[in-house]
Amino acid sequence: MDSTLELFGLIAGAVTSIGFIPQLIRGYQTKKLEDVSYFMPIVLAIGMTMWFIYGFLLDAIAIMAANTFGAACCIILIIMKKKYS
């Protein structure tokens, strides 16, 4: 794969994955996640795991990296919700 295209994919994955950071920070600081449902991060984690497998089969590092990070954030969010509820 072209290195410019791979770099573009990595940047796109980083930009979309950064969206989880404020929620994780806010949840950690306030210890309140009542407004976060279990359904959303569970479904996202499953979908991102499937995207990771797809990226693995295509040998697409950008897809694997972005979805590994995203799935990890979802799992952390689930754990935080369980711990602070």
C-alpha positions as CSV (number, residue, x, y, z in Angstrom):
1,M,0.0,0.0,0.0
2,D,1.2,3.5,-0.8
3,S,2.8,5.1,2.3
4,T,1.0,8.4,1.8
5,L,-2.3,6.5,1.8
6,E,-1.3,4.5,4.9
7,L,-0.4,7.7,6.7
8,F,-3.7,9.3,5.7
9,G,-5.5,6.2,7.2
10,L,-3.5,6.4,10.4
11,I,-4.3,10.1,10.8
12,A,-8.0,9.5,10.1
13,G,-8.0,6.7,12.7
14,A,-6.3,8.9,15.2
15,V,-8.8,11.8,14.7
16,T,-11.8,9.5,15.1
17,S,-10.3,7.7,18.1
18,I,-9.5,10.9,19.9
19,G,-13.2,11.4,20.3
20,F,-13.2,8.8,23.2
21,I,-10.6,10.7,25.3
22,P,-12.8,13.5,26.6
23,Q,-15.5,11.0,27.8
24,L,-12.9,8.8,29.5
25,I,-11.2,11.8,31.2
26,R,-14.6,13.2,32.3
27,G,-15.8,9.9,33.6
28,Y,-12.5,9.4,35.6
29,Q,-12.6,12.9,37.1
30,T,-16.3,12.9,38.1
31,K,-16.7,9.1,38.7
32,K,-20.2,9.6,37.2
33,L,-21.2,7.6,34.1
34,E,-25.0,7.3,34.6
35,D,-25.7,8.9,31.2
36,V,-23.5,6.4,29.4
37,S,-25.4,3.3,28.4
38,Y,-23.7,-0.1,28.4
39,F,-25.2,-0.8,25.0
40,M,-23.3,1.8,23.0
41,P,-19.7,0.9,24.1
42,I,-20.5,-2.8,23.9
43,V,-21.8,-2.6,20.3
44,L,-18.9,-0.3,19.3
45,A,-16.3,-2.6,20.8
46,I,-17.8,-5.6,18.9
47,G,-17.9,-3.6,15.7
48,M,-14.3,-2.3,16.2
49,T,-13.1,-5.8,16.9
50,M,-14.7,-6.9,13.6
51,W,-13.1,-4.0,11.8
52,F,-9.7,-5.0,13.4
53,I,-10.2,-8.6,12.0
54,Y,-11.0,-7.1,8.6
55,G,-7.9,-4.9,8.7
56,F,-5.8,-7.9,9.8
57,L,-7.0,-9.9,6.8
58,L,-6.2,-7.0,4.5
59,D,-2.9,-6.3,6.3
60,A,-4.1,-2.7,6.8
61,I,-2.2,-1.3,9.7
62,A,-4.3,1.9,9.9
63,I,-7.5,-0.1,10.2
64,M,-6.0,-2.4,12.9
65,A,-4.4,0.5,14.9
66,A,-7.5,2.7,14.9
67,N,-9.9,0.0,15.9
68,T,-7.6,-1.5,18.5
69,F,-7.4,1.9,20.2
70,G,-11.1,2.4,19.8
71,A,-12.1,-1.0,21.2
72,A,-9.7,-0.5,24.1
73,C,-11.4,2.9,24.9
74,C,-14.8,1.2,24.8
75,I,-13.7,-1.5,27.1
76,I,-12.2,1.0,29.5
77,L,-15.5,3.0,29.4
78,I,-17.5,-0.2,30.2
79,I,-15.1,-1.0,33.1
80,M,-15.4,2.6,34.4
81,K,-19.2,2.5,34.2
82,K,-19.3,-0.8,36.1
83,K,-16.8,0.4,38.7
84,Y,-18.4,3.9,39.4
85,S,-22.0,2.7,39.2
